[in-house]
Amino acid sequence: MLSTAHDVADGRLLRLVDALRQVGLSVEVVGRGDAADGPTGAVVRTLPRRHTGRVAGLVARASAAVSRPLSARGVVLITLTPDPLPAAELRRMLGRGPYVADCQEDYLALLADRTWATGIAGQAARGLARVARAVAARADLTVVADDHVPPNTARRRLVVRNLPSAGYLPEPGHMGPTPRAIYIGDVRRSRGLQTMVAAIEAAPNWRLDIVGPVSQDDASWLDHWRSTSAAADRVTVHGRRPPREAWALATGAWVGLALLESTPAFVAAVPSKVYEYLACGLPAVVTPLPRAAALIAESGAGAVVRDAAEAARVLEAYAAEPLRLAAEREAARAWWSKLADEPSAYDEMAHEVRRLVDERRATG
């Protein structure tokens, strides 16, 4: 399994590796981060740390995207990011084996959320995203993280949603003594950073844990906020943590936050963290992205808010109405228990990869 951008502790990667091992496959993972945080039972190799400076980092990533697929030793190559896909196709043309394209987002739409994707860099990135989309459709197996994620047609297309597994999530438990919200995921403005901290400023009874890597574009803003806001002592920024360690911080939390902005990439999506909050028994406070709002309505666990002021009012209402919050926490548990009984698409993907391995070995 190859990614030039994902940390080897990425939750989806861990779930995929676990499913592959359940069908008897050995797995090698190449990605970013600390190898010690990678999936248990896999051989984990990490790419060199990103160079300082965006240009140097992009050059290093482009180099890895070409070299790593061609040097991969596995019978089947699974790509988790779009940039290695052209080299994966070349690898197959050279007779080196089949490949699986795991398309986790609409990467072309996602570029609208990246401040660096302008000018020549933006044009190059959009060009690569279009090429990767076309190549992904030619893969021996094309996996998409949701129905709307392209490519919409492929040789063999399988939807594997970012549903959590029990392996890294804490069991639903009791609320801690102090009202506390949690956010786990990438930390940037478009994913609700500024909205979250503004809501906590306006909800003086609440604390907030922010867990995840802070984007380069927002790090300076966050540092300034922490040095100037009177609410800074009620917000703890933990940085990146391995999934099990990150979600352990959800123990005792009262609610989860997913205050994403309405960007092209987010409008049609359900943030995976909303599923994870519900699985932990946490109501989710979300912005009115259509599918996230529908999930809150279906589960009866959480609230839909338009801005920081509404989020603050909801949080204060939860603190003032513990019976309401308890009922919604129970609704989260009940909703997840029904979903957890459904057959796992991760297992279906693993069996498809097993079939590709067996076919490759049978033909030499």
N, C-alpha and C positions, 0 to 999 in steps of 0.2 A: 504494500500500500504506500503510495507516494503523495506527498503534499509539499509544495514549496512555501506554503504560508501557514498551514495549521500547526498549532502546538501539538506535540505527541500526546498531550493529556486532553485533547479535544473530546467532548462527550460523544459526538456521533462516531468518531473514529473508534473510541473504546467499545461502543455498542456493536459496530461492524466486526471488530476483531473478535469479540466474544462469540458472535454468531458464527463466524467462520471456524473458530476452534471447536464449536459444538458439533460441526459436521466433519471433524477430523482433519482439518487443514492446518498446516503450519503457516505462520504469518510473519513477514518481515515488514516493519514500518520505518519509513524514512520521512522525517518532518523536522519541525523547529522545536526549540525548548530543551528541557532537561530529560535525558533518556530515562532517568530513574522514575519520572512521572508517567512514563508510557504504559501501555496496556500489559497486564500480567500475562505471561505465557507467550509473548511475541518477542522476536528479535527486534530491538529498537535501535535505530541509528539516527543521529541528529545532524542536520546541516549546520555549517558554521553560523555563528551569530551574525545578524544583519550588520552591514557596514554602517558607520555613521554617515549621515547624509542620504537624502532620498535617491539621488541619481545612482550612487554607488550601490545602494541596496537593491534597486531595480535591475542593475546590471548583473549583480550576483544572483538574483532570483532567476533572471532570464537564462544565465549560464546553467544553473541547476536544472531548469525546466528542459533543457536540451540533453544534458549529459546524464542525468539520473535515470530517465526511462531507458536509455540505450545501454546502461550498465546494470540495469535491474536483473536479478538472478531468478526471480520467481517464475513459475509456470504461467501464471496469469498476473498481469499488472493491473492494479486498481488505482486510478488517479482521483484525487479528492479536490483538485483545483484545476482551473481551465488551462493554465499555461503549459503543463506537460503534455497535453493531448496531441498536438502535432507530432511530437517525438514518439509518443505511444503508437500512433498510426504508422510512422516510419518503422518502428520496431516490429510491428506485425508484418509489414510489407517485406521486411528482411527475413521473415520466417522465424522470428524470435518468440512468437506466442501471442495469444489473444489479450485483449485489454477490456477493462470495465471503466466506463466514465460515470463517476458519481457527481451529479450536478446538483449542488446544494442550494443554489440561488439563481435568480435571473441576473447573471453577471452584467449584462448590458445595462439593465435598469439600475443595478447597484452603483454603477459609475456616476450616476447623477447625485449620489450621496457622498462623493469623495471630492474634497476641495482641490486636490492635486490634479484631477482628471480634466484639465483644460489645456488648450494649446496643443503642441506637438505630442506631449505625453498623453493627453486625453484622446487624441486621434489614434495614436498607436494602441492604447488600451482598448478602445472600442473596436478597432480592427481585429485585435487578438480575440476579443470576446465573440465577434461574429465568426471568425475562423474556428474557434473552439466549439461553438454551437454546432457548426456544420460537421466537424470531426466527431463530436459526441454522438451525433445521430448515426454514424457509421460504426460505432463501437460494437463489440460482440454482445455487450449488455450495457444498456443505458439506464442508469438509476437516477431518478429525480426526487427531490425532497418534498414535492407537493405537486398537485395536479397542474397548477399553472406554470410550473418551472419548465422552460424550454430545454431541449428540443421537444416539440409536441408530437413528432413522429420519429420513429427510430426502428432499427432492425428488431430489437427486443427492448421494450420500455417498461420499467417497473417503478412504481411509486413507493418510496420508503420514507414515510414522514418522520420528522424528528421527535418521535415519541420517546420519553425517557424509559430507562430500565431501572429496576430496583437496586442494581448493584452499587450505585454511587449516591442514592438519595436517602436521607434519613427517614425513619418512620414518622408518620404524623404524630405529633405530641402536644404537650400543653404549651400555652402561651407563657412567655417570660413575664416577670413582674412589671416591666416598663414597656409601653407601646413602642414597637420597633418594626420598621419596614425594611425590606431587603431588596436589592437589585443584584442580579448575577448575569454577567454577559459583557460584551464589548462596551466600553465606556466612551461615549462621544455624544456630541450635541444631538445628532439626528436620532439617537437611541434614548433620548430623554434626560441627558445629564443635567442641563440647566433647569429643566422643568422640575426634576426631582428635588434638587437642592432648594429651589424657590418654594416648593410645596412644604418642605421641612422648615424653612424659615417662617412660614405662615402657620405652622402647626406646632406650637411650642411644647406640646406634651410628648412629641415623637422624636425618636432617634432613627437613623438610617445607616445601614451597612451597604457600601458599594463594593462589589467584588468583580474584578476583571481588569484587563489591560486598558489603560487610558490611551486614547489616540494621540499621536504627536500634535495634531492640530488643536487639541483641547487641553493639553497638559498645562500650558501656561495660564489659560483662563482658570482652570481648577485651582492651581496654586495660588493665584491672586484671590479667588473667592475664599479659600481656606484661611488666608492671612487677613482678610478684611471683614468677613461676615460674623455677626454675633452668634449665628447658628453653627459655626464650624465645629464646636466641641460636641455637637450632637450628630455629626456625620463622620463615619469612619471609612476611609478608603483603604481597602486591603490589597489592591493590585491583583495580578493574576495568581490563581491558585489551582492546583489539580482539582478535577471535578469533585472527588469525595471530600476533600478539604474545603472546597468552596461551599458545597451544599451543606456541610456540617454547620456552617454559620446560619443556615435557615432554622436550625433547632431553636425553638423559643420565640422566633419572629411571629408577628401578628398577621402581616400581609406581605405580598410581593408586588413590586412595581414594574410596569412595562409601558412607560409613557413615551412611546416612539412617535416621531413626527410622521406626517403623511408624505413620504417620499415614494417615487415610482416603484422601488423595490419592496416597500413595506405594505402598500395598499392591498395587494392580493394575498399577503402571507399571514400566517399565524406564528408569532414569535415562539420558538421552542420553549423559552423560559416560562410561558404561560402554562403549558402542559406540565412543566416541572413544578411550578408553584402548586398547582392543583394536586399533583401527585403527593406533595408534601403536606397536604391539608391546609394550604394557604390560599385565601381569597386573593384574586389578582385585581389590581387597580390599573386599568388600561385606558389608552386614548381611543377615539372612535374610528379605528381602522376596522373595516367592515367585518372581517372574519374573526378578529379578536373580540369585537363587541358581540358577535353572534355566539361565540364560545362562552362568554360570561353569561349571556341570557340563557343559553342551554343548560349550563351547569348550576346557575343560581348562586355562584360563588365569586363575588367581586363587584366592581362598579366601573362604569365608563365615564371618563371625565374629559373635558375639552382643554383644560389648561391647569396651571399650577394652583390657581385660586380654588378651582373646583376640587382638585386633588386634596388640598389642605382641608377643605370642608368635609370631604368624605372621611379622611383620617380622623379628624376631631370627632365626627359622628360615631365612628367605630369605637373610639376611646370612651365616649359617653354612653354607648349602648352595647355593653358586653354581650347581652343575649342575642342581639342581631349578629354580632361578629361570630359568636359560637355557632349559630345556626348556619352561617355561610361556610364556616370551616368544616362543619359536618357535611354540607352539600358538596364541598370540594372532594372530600374523601369518598362520598357515595358515587360521584360522577367518575372519578378515576377508577374505582373498583370495577365498574362496568366496562370501561375502556380497556383495562388491563387484562380482561378475560378474552379479548379478541386475539385471533392468530397474529403472530408477529411478522411484519413485512421484512424485518431483518433476517428472520429465519428463511423466508422465501428467497431473499437475495443470496444468502449463504448456500442454499441448495443449487441455485443457478450457477454460482461460481464453482461449486463442486463439480457440476456437470461439465463446465468448460475445462476444468483441470483434467477430468477423466477422459474427455474427448481428445485433448491435446496429447495426453500420455498414450492413448490408444493408437494415434496416428504417428507417433514418434516425433 
